[in-house]
Structure formats: structure tokens, C-alpha cells
Amino acid sequence: MTGVLTGAKSRLSWANMCRSLSLLVIGLLFAATTAMVSAQTCPYQGIYEGKELIRVDGQAPAYFPSRLTVRPDGHSIIVTSEIYGRLGRKYISTGVLRRSFEGNVFRGSSRERFNLSVHQYSGTTRIRFIGNQARVMYSSNTIPAGYIHDPREEQERIFYRIRS
């Protein structure tokens, strides 16, 4: 009688071991697939430097040093500008463009926000990536009262990749 029970127990433990191994293999495959998907990056990711045309304190627009940081997900770009206002005050303005790439062109939009003393208007942006360049065209969705158009605002601004 004990020989019969021992054989049943060994078959049961063999089935449990096979089940455990199959679950382990499935878990490893799932983890590897997730890692491969998350490792896919945007070919244009990196940091680009250039100058952005910005209006400060209601004055005519001026060029200020700026950076575009293209995120690896390919759905957002962070724009950071170093702005000098009246009396030599220095401000950092940060905006986020969201949407996605269509080939080598990113079409995104930003929300209107007020960061302490910097007011950013909402707008749409088109960025073409060619080689190590990012060519930026911006159009504002909200125009402030007393706005005077400057022809330089329609020009394409070029940013150069400094880091991948």
C-alpha cells in the first residue's frame, strides 16, 4: 500500500514541478517582452540648443537661449528658456509640448500657464528633425491684448543637438 502512495506522490510532485517551470518560463518571457518594448526609443531623443524668440514685459520679442529636450517616449518635448527681464532679473521658463511624431516631424501643443512672473500662452508647434538639427515653427493660440506682430515670429528657428 505504501508503494502505491509513494508513486502517486511522486507523480503529483512531478506535475507541480512542471507547472512551476512553465509559469516561470511564461513570467520570464513576459518580463523580456516588456523590457524590449520599453527599450524602444525615439530616434530623435536628446537635447537641442538654440535661441527662442520670446516677448518679455510687453516689449518687442528678443532671442533668449533655450533647450529642447526630446523625451525617449516620443510623445513629449520639454522646452526650457533662460529669460532676462527688466532690471536684469533672470527667469527660467519651462513648457511641455505633447503629441507625437509623424515621421521626422513632431506636431505638438502647449497649455497656457502662469509660472510666478512668467506667463506662457498656449500654442502649437511643428518641429522638423533633419540630421542634428531641430527646425521649430511656433504659432500662438492665444494672443494677448495690445499684441503687435513681429515678422521674425514667422521664421523657422534652428536648434542643434548637443547630446543624445
DRENZA-500321 format. One line per field, with one value per residue: x, y, z of N, C-alpha, C, CB in turn; residue number from 1; residue in one letter. Coordinates in Angstrom, 2 decimals, always signed. Atoms other than C-alpha are relative to their C-alpha. Last residue first. Glycine has a CB too. Layout:
N
n.x (X_...) .
n.y (Y_...) .
n.z (Z_...) .
ca.x (X_...) .
ca.y (Y_...) .
ca.z (Z_...) .
c.x (X_...) .
c.y (Y_...) .
c.z (Z_...) .
cb.x (X_...) .
cb.y (Y_...) .
cb.z (Z_...) .
num (NUM_...) .
residuo (A_...) .
# end
This chain:
164
n.x (+1.02_-0.10_-1.25_-0.11_-0.99_-0.67_-0.76_-1.18_-0.35_-1.21_+0.37_+0.73_-0.95_-0.22_-1.40_-0.66_-0.51_-1.03_-1.05_+0.50_+0.28_-0.75_+0.60_+1.46_+0.72_+1.12_+0.94_+0.98_+1.21_+0.48_+1.43_+0.75_-0.15_-1.37_-0.82_-1.32_-0.55_-1.46_-0.41_-1.38_-0.32_-0.36_+0.09_+1.24_-0.17_+1.28_-0.07_+0.03_-0.46_-1.00_-0.62_-0.28_-0.27_+1.11_-0.30_+0.65_+0.42_+1.03_+0.75_+0.67_-0.99_-1.27_+0.49_-0.73_-0.85_+0.63_+0.48_+0.74_+0.03_+1.27_+0.06_+1.33_-0.04_+1.10_-0.12_+0.50_-0.94_-0.93_-0.39_+1.05_-0.44_+0.50_-0.58_-0.63_-0.46_-0.68_-0.07_-1.24_-0.11_+1.29_+0.43_+1.31_-0.09_+0.10_+0.92_-0.35_+1.09_-0.30_+1.03_-0.49_-0.55_-0.48_-1.46_-0.61_-0.17_-0.93_+0.71_+0.53_-0.17_+0.37_+0.95_+0.50_+1.45_+0.56_+0.20_-0.16_-0.32_+0.11_-1.24_-0.15_-0.35_-1.30_+0.20_-0.10_+0.13_-1.32_-0.37_+0.92_-0.27_-1.28_+0.22_+0.80_-0.88_-0.95_+0.77_+0.34_-1.23_-0.36_+0.95_-0.35_-1.26_+0.33_+0.70_-0.96_-0.83_+0.86_+0.20_-1.26_-0.19_+0.96_-0.51_-1.09_+0.57_+0.65_-1.08_-0.61_+0.96_+0.05_-1.25_+0.06_+0.97_-0.60_-0.86_+0.82) .
n.y (+1.00_+1.25_-0.03_+1.05_+1.02_+0.48_+1.24_-0.07_+1.28_+0.67_+0.97_+1.09_+1.04_+0.94_-0.18_+1.10_-0.55_+0.76_-0.93_-1.33_-0.94_-1.23_-1.13_+0.19_-0.19_-0.92_-0.15_-1.02_-0.28_-1.26_-0.03_-1.24_-0.41_+0.20_+0.31_+0.48_+0.94_+0.13_+1.03_-0.01_+1.24_-0.06_+1.30_+0.17_+0.67_+0.45_+0.30_-1.25_-1.16_+0.47_-1.14_+0.11_-1.31_-0.65_-0.30_-1.19_+0.01_-1.04_+0.04_-1.25_-0.83_+0.05_+0.53_-0.15_+1.10_+0.67_+1.38_+0.24_+1.38_+0.41_+1.39_+0.33_+1.23_+0.94_+1.22_+1.20_+1.11_-0.11_-1.35_-1.01_-1.15_-1.32_-0.87_-1.24_-0.82_-1.20_-1.04_-0.76_-1.29_-0.68_-0.54_+0.56_+1.28_+1.15_+0.97_+1.34_+0.95_+1.41_+1.00_+1.37_+0.47_+1.38_+0.11_+1.31_+0.71_-0.62_-0.79_-1.24_-0.16_-1.36_-0.11_-1.38_-0.11_-1.22_-1.06_-1.38_-0.92_-1.40_-0.68_-0.38_-1.42_-0.24_-0.91_-1.43_-0.69_-0.43_-1.25_-1.07_-0.36_-0.72_-1.33_-0.75_-0.33_-1.03_-1.24_-0.51_-0.53_-1.24_-1.02_-0.33_-0.74_-1.35_-0.67_-0.37_-1.10_-1.18_-0.40_-0.56_-1.33_-0.89_-0.23_-0.97_-1.28_-0.53_-0.42_-1.24_-1.08_-0.24_-0.65_-1.41_-0.67_-0.16_-1.18_-1.19) .
n.z (+0.37_-0.76_-0.74_-1.00_+0.33_-1.20_+0.09_-0.87_-0.60_+0.48_+1.03_-0.63_-0.40_+1.09_+0.42_+0.70_+1.26_+0.70_+0.41_+0.37_-1.08_+0.25_-0.73_+0.04_-1.26_+0.19_-1.10_+0.40_-0.78_+0.58_-0.25_-0.17_-1.40_-0.48_+1.16_-0.37_+0.98_-0.05_+0.96_+0.47_+0.70_+1.40_+0.66_+0.74_+1.29_+0.54_+1.43_+0.76_-0.76_-0.95_-0.65_-1.43_-0.57_-0.72_-1.40_-0.52_-1.39_-0.10_-1.26_-0.41_-0.68_+0.72_+1.28_+1.25_+0.45_+1.13_+0.00_+1.24_+0.48_+0.59_+0.45_+0.49_+0.77_-0.18_+0.80_-0.66_+0.03_-1.12_-0.42_+0.00_-0.80_+0.38_-1.02_+0.46_-1.12_+0.49_-1.03_+0.11_-0.69_-0.12_+1.28_+0.35_+0.71_-0.90_+0.60_-0.46_+0.25_+0.22_-0.31_+0.10_-1.28_-0.01_+0.06_-0.26_+1.26_+0.94_+1.00_-0.58_-1.44_-0.45_-1.12_+0.05_+0.16_-0.56_+0.98_-0.46_+1.09_-0.40_-0.33_-1.40_-0.10_+0.61_+1.10_-0.25_+1.27_+0.46_-0.68_+0.39_+1.39_+0.06_-0.57_+0.96_+1.13_-0.45_-0.19_+1.34_+0.60_-0.69_+0.44_+1.39_-0.03_-0.47_+1.10_+1.04_-0.50_-0.03_+1.40_+0.47_-0.61_+0.64_+1.36_-0.13_-0.37_+1.21_+0.90_-0.48_+0.24_+1.45_+0.37_-0.42_+0.85_+1.32_-0.03_+0.00) .
ca.x (+21.80_+23.58_+24.31_+21.70_+21.36_+18.28_+17.10_+14.33_+11.91_+10.74_+7.12_+7.93_+10.59_+7.77_+6.77_+3.02_+1.91_-0.27_-2.21_-4.26_-2.58_-2.96_-3.99_-3.35_+0.23_+2.14_+5.60_+7.89_+10.99_+13.74_+15.57_+19.02_+21.44_+20.29_+16.91_+14.23_+11.19_+9.41_+5.85_+4.50_+1.02_+0.34_-0.83_+0.48_+3.18_+3.14_+6.39_+6.33_+5.32_+4.69_+1.45_+0.24_-1.33_-1.05_+1.38_+0.75_+2.64_+3.46_+6.73_+8.02_+10.59_+7.97_+4.75_+5.89_+3.65_+1.57_+2.67_+4.83_+5.88_+6.94_+9.65_+10.58_+13.62_+13.81_+16.70_+16.16_+18.41_+16.32_+13.63_+13.60_+16.27_+14.92_+16.57_+14.36_+13.39_+11.30_+10.36_+9.29_+6.63_+5.23_+8.37_+8.79_+12.53_+11.92_+13.13_+14.70_+14.61_+16.89_+16.74_+18.97_+16.92_+16.11_+14.04_+10.39_+9.36_+8.41_+5.31_+7.35_+9.23_+8.31_+10.20_+12.06_+13.87_+17.59_+19.27_+20.24_+19.00_+18.99_+18.30_+15.68_+15.36_+15.43_+12.62_+13.27_+12.33_+13.66_+10.14_+9.01_+12.08_+11.78_+8.09_+8.87_+11.68_+9.41_+6.62_+9.06_+10.47_+6.97_+5.96_+9.14_+8.50_+4.88_+6.04_+8.61_+6.03_+3.58_+6.31_+7.31_+3.71_+3.22_+6.42_+5.23_+1.91_+3.62_+5.96_+3.01_+1.09_+4.15_+4.67_+1.02_+1.15_+4.38_+2.83_+0.00) .
ca.y (+62.15_+65.38_+68.70_+68.56_+71.90_+74.14_+76.11_+78.70_+78.98_+82.49_+83.54_+85.26_+87.36_+89.33_+90.89_+91.26_+93.84_+92.44_+95.04_+92.39_+88.98_+86.49_+82.96_+80.06_+81.11_+79.69_+78.13_+76.76_+74.88_+73.25_+70.60_+69.91_+67.00_+65.34_+66.84_+66.91_+69.04_+70.65_+71.97_+73.84_+74.79_+77.43_+78.29_+81.48_+81.42_+83.95_+84.26_+86.03_+83.05_+80.39_+81.25_+78.66_+78.30_+74.77_+73.54_+71.82_+69.35_+68.35_+66.45_+65.85_+63.14_+60.50_+61.67_+62.15_+62.59_+64.86_+67.00_+70.10_+70.99_+74.43_+75.74_+79.38_+80.17_+83.75_+86.18_+89.71_+92.25_+95.26_+94.26_+90.69_+88.19_+84.84_+81.42_+79.09_+75.44_+73.45_+69.90_+67.61_+64.94_+61.93_+60.26_+58.10_+58.86_+62.53_+65.29_+68.02_+71.35_+73.98_+77.76_+80.83_+84.02_+85.97_+89.13_+89.99_+93.66_+94.65_+93.65_+92.53_+89.88_+88.63_+85.48_+84.39_+81.16_+80.61_+77.26_+74.08_+70.51_+67.75_+64.14_+61.89_+61.99_+58.21_+57.78_+54.83_+51.19_+49.90_+49.82_+47.28_+45.08_+45.16_+44.22_+41.31_+40.09_+40.29_+38.38_+35.73_+35.35_+35.01_+32.42_+30.42_+30.55_+29.50_+26.54_+25.59_+25.73_+23.56_+21.03_+20.95_+20.52_+17.66_+15.94_+16.42_+14.72_+11.87_+11.38_+11.42_+8.86_+6.55_+6.90_+6.14_+2.93_+1.78_+2.44_+0.00) .
ca.z (-27.45_-26.51_-28.23_-30.98_-32.77_-32.68_-35.70_-35.60_-38.54_-39.21_-38.63_-35.32_-37.05_-38.76_-35.41_-34.75_-32.19_-29.38_-27.42_-25.64_-25.63_-28.49_-27.61_-29.97_-30.70_-33.65_-33.46_-36.17_-34.98_-37.04_-34.99_-36.35_-35.95_-39.17_-40.06_-37.36_-38.21_-35.25_-35.55_-32.56_-31.46_-28.86_-25.40_-23.85_-21.22_-18.38_-16.43_-13.04_-10.90_-13.53_-15.36_-17.80_-21.23_-22.50_-25.13_-28.44_-30.53_-34.06_-34.29_-37.80_-38.68_-39.49_-37.84_-34.26_-31.25_-29.05_-26.12_-25.84_-22.31_-21.18_-18.91_-18.39_-16.27_-15.13_-14.64_-13.41_-15.13_-14.07_-16.52_-17.71_-18.70_-19.86_-19.82_-21.83_-21.26_-23.74_-22.75_-25.60_-25.26_-27.11_-28.47_-25.35_-25.26_-24.35_-26.66_-24.55_-26.34_-24.89_-25.00_-25.02_-25.47_-28.64_-28.27_-28.84_-28.59_-25.06_-23.13_-20.10_-22.11_-25.55_-26.60_-29.76_-28.87_-29.33_-29.82_-28.04_-28.63_-26.03_-26.96_-28.45_-32.24_-32.78_-30.21_-28.00_-27.83_-24.51_-23.02_-25.62_-25.14_-21.34_-21.51_-23.83_-21.55_-18.47_-20.25_-21.46_-17.93_-16.46_-19.06_-18.34_-14.58_-15.05_-17.17_-14.52_-11.74_-13.72_-14.49_-10.79_-9.69_-12.17_-10.92_-7.30_-8.16_-10.00_-6.99_-4.58_-6.64_-6.75_-2.98_-2.31_-4.36_-2.69_+0.76_+0.00) .
c.x (-0.55_-1.11_+0.24_+1.37_+0.13_+0.94_+0.70_+0.68_+1.26_+0.23_+1.21_-0.39_-0.71_+0.99_+0.28_+1.43_+0.83_+0.38_+1.14_+1.17_-0.53_-0.36_+0.89_-0.72_-1.49_-0.82_-1.12_-1.07_-0.82_-1.40_-0.48_-1.47_-0.73_+0.11_+1.44_+0.74_+1.42_+0.40_+1.52_+0.21_+1.39_+0.20_+0.33_-0.02_-1.36_+0.25_-1.35_+0.06_-0.06_+0.62_+0.93_+0.69_+0.23_+0.42_-1.21_+0.37_-0.67_-0.55_-0.98_-0.79_-0.58_+1.04_+1.23_-0.81_+0.65_+0.90_-0.67_-0.41_-0.86_+0.10_-1.39_+0.03_-1.44_+0.29_-1.13_+0.04_-0.46_+0.94_+0.90_+0.54_-1.05_+0.53_-0.30_+0.49_+0.73_+0.35_+0.83_-0.06_+1.40_+0.09_-1.32_-0.52_-1.35_+0.02_+0.03_-1.06_+0.50_-1.28_+0.52_-1.05_+0.47_+0.64_+0.37_+1.52_+0.69_+0.04_+0.91_-0.65_-0.51_+0.11_-0.26_-1.13_-0.39_-1.47_-0.49_-0.20_+0.09_+0.49_-0.28_+1.35_+0.21_+0.47_+1.37_-0.24_-0.03_-0.08_+1.36_+0.41_-0.88_+0.32_+1.28_-0.23_-0.75_+0.91_+0.93_-0.75_-0.25_+1.25_+0.33_-0.93_+0.40_+1.24_-0.41_-0.68_+0.99_+0.80_-0.85_-0.13_+1.28_+0.13_-0.94_+0.61_+1.10_-0.57_-0.59_+1.08_+0.59_-0.95_+0.01_+1.26_-0.07_-0.94_+0.66_+0.86) .
c.y (-0.66_-0.95_-1.31_+0.09_-1.01_-1.13_-0.28_-1.36_+0.18_-1.29_-0.77_-1.08_-1.20_-1.13_-1.03_+0.39_-1.09_+0.69_-0.66_+0.91_+1.34_+1.01_+1.22_+1.14_-0.21_+0.04_+0.94_+0.03_+1.12_+0.26_+1.37_-0.27_+1.30_+0.33_-0.10_-0.44_-0.37_-1.07_-0.01_-1.14_+0.14_-1.37_+0.15_-1.37_-0.19_-0.60_-0.54_-0.22_+1.27_+1.21_-0.54_+1.25_-0.17_+1.36_+0.69_+0.17_+1.29_-0.07_+1.16_-0.24_+1.33_+0.80_-0.01_-0.58_+0.32_-1.11_-0.33_-1.46_-0.07_-1.42_-0.32_-1.42_-0.35_-1.25_-0.96_-1.19_-1.26_-1.21_-0.08_+1.36_+1.08_+1.07_+1.43_+0.80_+1.21_+0.88_+1.15_+1.11_+0.59_+1.35_+0.73_+0.49_-0.58_-1.31_-1.26_-0.96_-1.36_-0.76_-1.40_-1.00_-1.43_-0.33_-1.47_+0.06_-1.34_-0.80_+0.70_+0.91_+1.38_+0.06_+1.47_+0.14_+1.48_+0.08_+1.24_+0.97_+1.41_+0.86_+1.44_+0.65_+0.46_+1.45_+0.29_+0.77_+1.49_+0.70_+0.50_+1.31_+1.15_+0.42_+0.83_+1.42_+0.83_+0.43_+1.14_+1.32_+0.55_+0.63_+1.35_+1.09_+0.44_+0.89_+1.42_+0.72_+0.47_+1.22_+1.28_+0.47_+0.67_+1.42_+0.97_+0.30_+1.06_+1.39_+0.55_+0.49_+1.34_+1.15_+0.33_+0.75_+1.48_+0.73_+0.24_+1.25) .
c.z (+1.23_-0.44_+0.76_+0.67_+1.14_-0.42_+1.32_+0.01_+0.85_+0.77_-0.51_-1.01_+0.61_+0.33_-1.09_-0.40_-0.65_-1.31_-0.76_-0.35_-0.52_+1.09_-0.22_+0.69_-0.20_+1.28_-0.41_+1.09_-0.62_+0.53_-0.48_+0.34_+0.29_+1.48_+0.47_-1.26_+0.44_-1.01_+0.00_-0.98_-0.59_-0.59_-1.48_-0.66_-0.64_-1.37_-0.44_-1.50_-0.85_+0.69_+1.09_+0.50_+1.49_+0.49_+0.61_+1.47_+0.39_+1.42_-0.03_+1.29_+0.47_+0.77_-0.89_-1.16_-1.34_-0.44_-1.32_+0.01_-1.24_-0.51_-0.52_-0.55_-0.36_-0.82_+0.35_-0.95_+0.72_+0.09_+1.22_+0.37_-0.14_+0.95_-0.42_+1.18_-0.56_+1.19_-0.56_+1.05_-0.19_+0.70_+0.04_-1.34_-0.42_-0.80_+0.85_-0.53_+0.49_-0.26_-0.28_+0.49_-0.17_+1.34_+0.06_-0.16_+0.28_-1.30_-1.00_-1.04_+0.41_+1.51_+0.30_+1.02_+0.02_-0.36_+0.70_-1.14_+0.58_-1.15_+0.40_+0.22_+1.44_+0.11_-0.64_-1.28_+0.26_-1.36_-0.44_+0.65_-0.45_-1.42_-0.07_+0.49_-1.04_-1.14_+0.41_+0.09_-1.40_-0.58_+0.64_-0.53_-1.40_+0.06_+0.41_-1.16_-1.04_+0.46_-0.08_-1.46_-0.50_+0.55_-0.75_-1.38_+0.11_+0.28_-1.30_-0.97_+0.43_-0.33_-1.49_-0.41_+0.35_-0.95_-1.35_+0.00) .
cb.x (+0.57_-0.09_+0.00_-0.21_+1.37_-1.04_+1.02_-0.40_+0.21_+1.21_-0.67_-1.25_+1.02_+0.50_+0.99_-0.81_+0.84_-0.47_+0.55_-0.85_+1.26_-0.31_-0.14_-0.38_+0.27_-0.88_+0.71_-0.63_+0.37_+0.00_-0.35_+0.10_+1.48_+0.99_-0.16_-0.09_+0.00_+0.50_-0.59_+0.99_-1.06_+1.25_-1.41_-0.17_+0.73_-1.04_+1.15_+1.15_+1.42_+1.10_-1.07_+0.87_-1.17_-0.47_+1.28_-1.54_+1.18_-1.15_+0.96_-0.94_+1.17_-0.14_-1.21_+1.38_-0.81_-0.28_-0.98_+0.85_-0.54_-0.41_+0.39_-0.48_+0.70_-1.36_+1.38_-1.44_+1.26_-0.77_-1.25_-1.10_+1.41_-1.54_+1.56_-0.98_+0.92_-0.90_+0.63_+0.20_-0.31_-0.96_-0.08_-1.00_+0.71_-1.30_+0.38_+0.10_-0.42_+0.75_-1.28_+1.30_-1.06_+1.00_+0.68_-0.58_+0.82_+1.42_-0.85_+1.10_+1.50_-1.46_+0.52_-0.49_-0.75_+0.76_-1.00_+1.38_-1.07_+0.81_+0.97_-0.16_-1.07_-0.05_-0.69_+1.37_-1.28_+0.93_-0.01_-1.43_-0.20_+1.13_-0.48_-1.34_+0.56_+0.83_-1.10_-0.83_+1.07_+0.20_-1.44_-0.08_+1.11_-0.66_-1.24_+0.71_+0.73_-1.22_-0.68_+1.13_+0.04_-1.44_+0.12_+1.09_-0.76_-1.11_+0.95_+0.61_-1.31_-0.45_+1.20_-0.19_-1.38_+0.37_+1.06_-0.93) .
cb.y (-1.05_+0.28_+1.18_-1.41_+0.64_-0.50_+0.06_+0.43_-1.09_+0.93_+0.71_+0.53_+0.56_+0.74_-0.15_-0.41_+1.32_-1.44_+0.68_+0.61_+0.23_+0.59_-0.33_-1.33_+1.39_-0.43_+0.52_-0.31_+0.36_-0.06_-0.25_+0.85_+0.16_+0.86_+1.09_-1.16_+0.60_-0.37_+0.28_-0.10_-0.33_+0.83_-0.62_+1.10_-1.36_+1.17_-1.01_+0.90_-0.22_-0.85_+0.99_-1.23_+1.00_-0.87_+0.88_-0.07_-0.25_-0.19_+0.09_+0.52_+0.27_+0.55_+0.86_-0.68_-1.29_+0.98_-0.25_+0.36_-0.97_+0.95_-0.96_+1.02_-1.17_+0.64_-0.67_+0.22_+0.43_+0.15_+0.85_-0.38_+0.52_+0.00_-0.25_+0.83_-0.81_+0.78_-0.55_+0.59_-0.16_-0.88_-1.09_+0.32_-1.00_+0.09_-0.31_-0.08_-0.04_-0.60_+0.27_-0.16_+0.12_-0.24_+0.80_-1.04_+0.85_+0.09_+1.01_+0.75_-0.17_+0.39_-0.73_+0.37_-0.78_+1.26_-0.44_+0.21_-0.08_+0.28_-0.04_-1.23_+0.84_-0.40_+1.33_+0.36_-0.46_-1.19_-0.20_-0.36_-1.21_-0.87_-0.10_-0.70_-1.27_-0.50_-0.20_-1.03_-1.09_-0.25_-0.43_-1.26_-0.86_-0.06_-0.80_-1.24_-0.42_-0.22_-1.13_-1.06_-0.12_-0.52_-1.36_-0.53_-0.11_-0.94_-1.18_-0.22_-0.26_-1.27_-0.89_+0.11_-0.65_-1.36_-0.13_+0.00) .
cb.z (-0.94_+1.52_+0.97_-0.63_-0.30_+1.09_-1.14_+1.45_-1.09_+0.13_-1.16_+0.69_+0.98_-1.20_+1.23_-1.24_+0.23_-0.27_+1.20_+1.17_+0.83_-1.44_+1.54_+0.66_+0.57_-1.22_+1.27_-1.43_+1.43_-1.58_+1.55_-1.27_+0.35_-0.81_-1.13_+1.02_-1.44_+1.45_-1.45_+1.17_-1.10_-0.19_+0.18_-1.03_+0.18_-0.07_-0.32_+0.43_+0.51_-0.71_+0.60_+0.28_-0.27_+1.19_+0.13_-0.18_+0.89_-1.09_+1.26_-1.13_-0.93_-1.45_-0.62_+0.09_-0.11_-1.16_+1.16_-1.28_+1.10_-1.14_+1.15_-1.08_+0.80_-0.41_+0.23_+0.51_+0.59_+1.31_+0.31_+0.95_-0.46_-0.01_+0.17_-0.84_+0.96_-1.04_+1.34_-1.45_+1.50_+0.75_-0.99_+1.08_+0.86_+0.85_-1.49_+1.57_-1.54_+1.21_-0.80_+0.81_+1.13_-1.15_+1.18_-0.95_-1.03_+0.61_+0.68_+0.70_+0.42_-0.47_+1.26_-1.44_+1.12_-0.51_-1.08_+0.64_-1.13_+1.30_-1.18_+0.92_-0.65_-1.44_+0.48_+0.58_-0.77_-0.09_+1.51_+0.38_-0.91_+0.56_+1.45_-0.26_-0.64_+1.18_+1.07_-0.77_-0.06_+1.47_+0.35_-0.90_+0.63_+1.39_-0.42_-0.52_+1.27_+0.93_-0.79_+0.13_+1.53_+0.19_-0.79_+0.97_+1.32_-0.48_-0.30_+1.40_+0.75_-0.75_+0.36_+1.50_+0.14_-0.59_+1.08_+1.20) .
num (164_163_162_161_160_159_158_157_156_155_154_153_152_151_150_149_148_147_146_145_144_143_142_141_140_139_138_137_136_135_134_133_132_131_130_129_128_127_126_125_124_123_122_121_120_119_118_117_116_115_114_113_112_111_110_109_108_107_106_105_104_103_102_101_100_99_98_97_96_95_94_93_92_91_90_89_88_87_86_85_84_83_82_81_80_79_78_77_76_75_74_73_72_71_70_69_68_67_66_65_64_63_62_61_60_59_58_57_56_55_54_53_52_51_50_49_48_47_46_45_44_43_42_41_40_39_38_37_36_35_34_33_32_31_30_29_28_27_26_25_24_23_22_21_20_19_18_17_16_15_14_13_12_11_10_9_8_7_6_5_4_3_2_1) .
residuo (S_R_I_R_Y_F_I_R_E_Q_E_E_R_P_D_H_I_Y_G_A_P_I_T_N_S_S_Y_M_V_R_A_Q_N_G_I_F_R_I_R_T_T_G_S_Y_Q_H_V_S_L_N_F_R_E_R_S_S_G_R_F_V_N_G_E_F_S_R_R_L_V_G_T_S_I_Y_K_R_G_L_R_G_Y_I_E_S_T_V_I_I_S_H_G_D_P_R_V_T_L_R_S_P_F_Y_A_P_A_Q_G_D_V_R_I_L_E_K_G_E_Y_I_G_Q_Y_P_C_T_Q_A_S_V_M_A_T_T_A_A_F_L_L_G_I_V_L_L_S_L_S_R_C_M_N_A_W_S_L_R_S_K_A_G_T_L_V_G_T_M) .
# end
